[in-house]
Amino acid sequence: MSKKITKIAVMTSGGDAPGMNAAVRSVVRTCAYHELECVGIHRGYDGMIEGDFIPLDARSVRGIINKGGTFLKSARCERFRTTDGRQIAHNQMVKAGVDALVVIGGDGTFTGALHFNAEFDFPVIGIPGTIDNDISGTDRTLGYDTALNTAVDAIDKIRDTAHSHDRLFFVEVMGRDVGHIALNAGVGAGAEEILIPEEDMGIERLVESLQRSKISGKSSSIVVVAEGDKIGKSVFELKDYVDDNLEGYDVRVSVLGHMQRGGSPTCYDRVLASRMGVKAVESLIEGKSNYMVGTIHDTMTLTPLEQAIKGESKINKELIRVSEIMTT
């Protein structure tokens, strides 16, 4: 029989994502609802090693559901990658009387939790918090919807300038390994071309497409580029190539960068965070461990952490076809 859970710790780790605060709030208030103690861990695994814990109750998380970032702070921790570091962290958790852990983050966060559970049989549940939407086992990760809306809003503004000056803009969005943000934001913002890691368009075909746009009467264009796109070494190399091989366009680059991580989370991310927090705590109460909370077809699910880490997040092929039709 699994040990009765009386005290749960919650932490955020890795890159911040809008909705993390809402998820922490949900974990804390679900603990309060079930009459469990809850503590927050500052600065992720670093704070766990250092015993940087703070007690949290329903009132201590008021007013944060609409805040971006994470009030618990986040950090990447090299010490937790070592057996000695994890042993120190476990000692701190035992000393604080913590029985279970909810981790909010991505692959690296979940990998740390998996090792922690394997070595100390410590109950853990993961909540996927990353704007890239690159984790298997859930249709949406926390922060993805907000990042999409941020990107679309920025591209809309850039298009105003592109129209005013007859310019071609390469707009780089986040997505080192996957093109979810680029594909969806590109379709949503009406981009003329979308470049993603999953589909190697080829630089010659890109130039041909832009030439056709020019011939058809377009005096300005937007090309959305995922940072992990394979056509060039960088978006600036793409810009230089098009400058050299395509006449009639004044070419500019805009890298949206970390602005996509910030800002107040959308309603969708706030609701998703609330649902995931409840599912995480109640799964621990039920004796479940080593799972990631997710949502598939709007139903809350549990996926083994190892599968979430090793699985692939697949691009929407139907949306790729839609983008091809929309850019005709």
Secondary structure as GFF3:
##gff-version 3
##sequence-region A 1 328
A	DSSP	beta_strand	7	12	.	.	.	ID=ss1
A	DSSP	alpha_helix	20	33	.	.	.	ID=ss2
A	DSSP	beta_strand	37	41	.	.	.	ID=ss3
A	DSSP	alpha_helix	44	50	.	.	.	ID=ss4
A	DSSP	beta_strand	53	55	.	.	.	ID=ss5
A	DSSP	three_ten_helix	58	61	.	.	.	ID=ss6
A	DSSP	three_ten_helix	79	81	.	.	.	ID=ss7
A	DSSP	alpha_helix	83	95	.	.	.	ID=ss8
A	DSSP	beta_strand	100	105	.	.	.	ID=ss9
A	DSSP	alpha_helix	107	120	.	.	.	ID=ss10
A	DSSP	beta_strand	124	128	.	.	.	ID=ss11
A	DSSP	alpha_helix	144	165	.	.	.	ID=ss12
A	DSSP	beta_strand	167	173	.	.	.	ID=ss13
A	DSSP	alpha_helix	180	189	.	.	.	ID=ss14
A	DSSP	beta_strand	193	195	.	.	.	ID=ss15
A	DSSP	alpha_helix	203	215	.	.	.	ID=ss16
A	DSSP	beta_strand	221	226	.	.	.	ID=ss17
A	DSSP	alpha_helix	235	245	.	.	.	ID=ss18
A	DSSP	beta_strand	250	255	.	.	.	ID=ss19
A	DSSP	three_ten_helix	257	261	.	.	.	ID=ss20
A	DSSP	alpha_helix	267	285	.	.	.	ID=ss21
A	DSSP	beta_strand	291	296	.	.	.	ID=ss22
A	DSSP	beta_strand	299	304	.	.	.	ID=ss23
A	DSSP	alpha_helix	305	310	.	.	.	ID=ss24
A	DSSP	alpha_helix	317	326	.	.	.	ID=ss25
###
